[in-house]
Structure formats: C-alpha cells, structure tokens
Amino acid sequence: MTDNSIRALRREDLSRVAYLVDTNEMFPSEMLDEMTQPYFDGHLDANRWIVFDHSGVDGVAYYVPEQLTEGTWNLLLIAVCPDQHGKGIGSQLMRFVENELTRDKVRVLLVETSGMPEFERTRGFYDMLGYDREARIRDYYAAGDDKVIFRKAL
C-alpha cells in the first residue's frame, strides 16, 4: 500500500466514513453532512478531506487551517478501520497530510486527542510520528477527560 491509495473524499464515500467515525467512536457521525458541506462546496482552502482507498475506504483524515494564525493547521479527524489498525494506513495518511501542507508552506500542524487511558495508543501513534506533546488542558472534553495537544513543525 502506497500514498497513491490516498485520494480526495467523494460524496459516495460518506457512508463508509460514517462507519469509520462510529467504529472508532470519534464523534456522532450525523455531524458528517454538515462538516463536509463546505468541502463539497469547493472551499478547499478552509478544509481538506482525504481517504485511504486501496480496495475500499479504510481510512479518512480531515484537517483545517487554524483561524487567526499564520500557517498553522489542525488535524481534526483521522480514523482507520479497526481491522486495519497497525498496518500503516494512519501513518500514510499523516505523511500525506504533512507533505501536502509542507508543499503549501504551512508551518505547524496540531493534533488534539483525549488524555483518557483508552487513548494511550493514539498518543503513542503521534509520539512515534515525531509530534511533540505541546499542551494538556485539564477537564477539557469532560470532567477527568483532558485534551492533549500535539505539535509538529513542518
């Protein structure tokens, strides 16, 4: 599997993306229509969606520029089909995002995740990719659920 398995999101991918969001317990997948509408309206400067499609959509990533910043973007979603975890799909998606943003002269990519124990593997993933643990906001998502912010200079 190579980066040529990564392509832009299409409308017909949304049901599979909803499955990925639901099975990875990211957020309510009912939010996808509203989240993707600006993208499908052509506002690619404001948000980008990509999928990993080798023999079906097994991964998705969504990233946006941070408002009121110069050259800072935030990865808001990355999800891989659970039976494909550990096969490099997430790493390939991240490498694609980083390369694309570097080409566009973006300076910094942020990633946010939960500080809960069940997200330890997720945090380890970003550590492995060379992201710095930049900040922790206590009780952000809910009481006892911190937000951990990772940063990578591009």
C-alpha positions as CSV (number, residue, x, y, z in Angstrom):
1,M,0.0,0.0,0.0
2,T,1.4,3.4,-1.0
3,D,0.4,7.0,-1.0
4,N,-1.2,6.5,-4.4
5,S,-4.0,4.8,-2.4
6,I,-4.8,8.3,-0.9
7,R,-7.3,10.4,-2.7
8,A,-9.8,13.2,-2.1
9,L,-13.1,12.4,-0.4
10,R,-16.1,11.8,-2.6
11,R,-19.8,12.1,-1.6
12,E,-20.2,8.4,-2.2
13,D,-17.6,7.7,0.5
14,L,-19.7,9.3,3.3
15,S,-21.4,6.2,4.4
16,R,-18.1,4.4,4.8
17,V,-16.6,7.4,6.5
18,A,-19.6,7.4,8.9
19,Y,-18.8,3.7,9.7
20,L,-15.1,4.6,10.4
21,V,-16.1,7.5,12.6
22,D,-18.7,5.4,14.5
23,T,-16.5,2.3,15.0
24,N,-13.6,4.4,16.2
25,E,-16.0,6.4,18.5
26,M,-14.8,9.7,17.2
27,F,-17.9,11.8,17.3
28,P,-21.6,11.4,16.2
29,S,-21.4,10.5,12.5
30,E,-24.6,12.5,12.0
31,M,-22.3,15.6,12.0
32,L,-20.6,14.5,8.8
33,D,-23.0,16.1,6.4
34,E,-22.6,19.5,8.0
35,M,-18.8,19.0,8.4
36,T,-18.3,18.1,4.8
37,Q,-20.6,20.6,3.1
38,P,-18.1,23.4,2.8
39,Y,-15.6,20.9,1.3
40,F,-18.1,19.7,-1.3
41,D,-19.0,23.4,-2.0
42,G,-15.4,23.8,-3.1
43,H,-13.9,25.6,-0.1
44,L,-10.7,23.6,-0.2
45,D,-8.7,26.4,1.4
46,A,-10.8,26.2,4.5
47,N,-10.8,22.4,5.0
48,R,-9.5,19.2,3.4
49,W,-10.7,15.7,3.4
50,I,-8.8,12.7,2.2
51,V,-9.4,8.9,2.3
52,F,-7.2,5.9,2.1
53,D,-8.7,3.7,-0.7
54,H,-6.7,0.6,-1.6
55,S,-9.6,-1.8,-2.1
56,G,-12.3,0.2,-0.4
57,V,-12.1,3.2,2.0
58,D,-10.2,2.0,5.1
59,G,-9.1,5.4,6.4
60,V,-10.0,9.1,6.5
61,A,-8.4,12.4,7.5
62,Y,-9.8,15.9,7.9
63,Y,-7.7,19.0,8.5
64,V,-8.3,22.7,8.6
65,P,-6.4,25.9,9.0
66,E,-6.4,27.4,12.5
67,Q,-8.3,30.7,12.4
68,L,-6.4,33.9,13.3
69,T,-3.0,32.2,12.7
70,E,-0.3,32.3,10.0
71,G,0.5,28.9,8.6
72,T,-1.0,26.7,11.4
73,W,-3.3,23.8,10.6
74,N,-5.2,21.4,12.8
75,L,-5.9,17.7,12.1
76,L,-9.4,17.3,13.4
77,L,-10.0,13.7,12.4
78,I,-8.0,10.6,11.4
79,A,-9.7,7.2,11.6
80,V,-8.8,3.8,10.3
81,C,-11.0,0.7,10.0
82,P,-10.3,-1.3,13.2
83,D,-9.4,-4.5,11.4
84,Q,-6.7,-2.4,9.6
85,H,-5.1,-0.9,12.7
86,G,-1.4,-1.4,12.8
87,K,-1.0,-1.8,9.0
88,G,0.5,1.6,8.3
89,I,-2.7,3.3,6.9
90,G,-2.7,6.0,9.6
91,S,1.0,6.7,9.1
92,Q,0.5,7.0,5.4
93,L,-2.4,9.4,5.8
94,M,-0.3,11.5,8.2
95,R,2.7,11.6,5.9
96,F,0.3,12.7,3.0
97,V,-1.1,15.5,5.1
98,E,2.3,16.6,6.3
99,N,3.7,16.6,2.7
100,E,0.8,18.4,1.3
101,L,0.9,21.1,4.0
102,T,4.7,21.4,3.7
103,R,4.2,22.0,-0.1
104,D,1.7,24.7,0.8
105,K,4.2,26.3,3.1
106,V,2.3,25.6,6.3
107,R,4.5,26.0,9.3
108,V,2.8,24.0,12.1
109,L,0.4,21.0,12.3
110,L,-1.5,20.5,15.5
111,V,-3.3,17.3,16.6
112,E,-5.6,17.1,19.6
113,T,-6.7,13.9,21.4
114,S,-8.1,12.7,24.7
115,G,-5.9,12.2,27.7
116,M,-8.0,9.2,28.8
117,P,-6.3,5.8,29.3
118,E,-8.1,4.3,26.3
119,F,-6.4,6.8,24.0
120,E,-2.8,5.8,25.1
121,R,-2.3,4.0,21.8
122,T,-3.4,7.1,19.9
123,R,-1.0,9.3,21.8
124,G,1.8,6.8,21.2
125,F,1.0,7.0,17.5
126,Y,1.7,10.7,17.4
127,D,4.8,10.2,19.6
128,M,6.0,7.6,17.0
129,L,5.5,10.1,14.2
130,G,7.7,12.7,15.8
131,Y,5.0,15.0,17.2
132,D,5.7,16.9,20.4
133,R,3.3,16.8,23.3
134,E,2.8,20.6,23.4
135,A,0.0,21.1,25.9
136,R,-2.6,19.4,28.1
137,I,-5.9,21.2,29.0
138,R,-7.3,19.5,32.1
139,D,-11.0,18.5,32.1
140,Y,-11.5,19.9,28.5
141,Y,-13.8,17.3,27.0
142,A,-15.5,16.4,30.3
143,A,-14.5,16.2,34.0
144,G,-11.5,13.9,34.1
145,D,-11.0,13.9,30.2
146,D,-8.1,16.2,29.3
147,K,-7.2,17.4,25.8
148,V,-3.7,16.6,24.8
149,I,-2.3,18.8,22.0
150,F,0.5,17.5,19.8
151,R,2.6,19.8,17.6
152,K,4.9,19.3,14.6
153,A,6.9,21.9,12.8
154,L,6.6,21.3,9.1
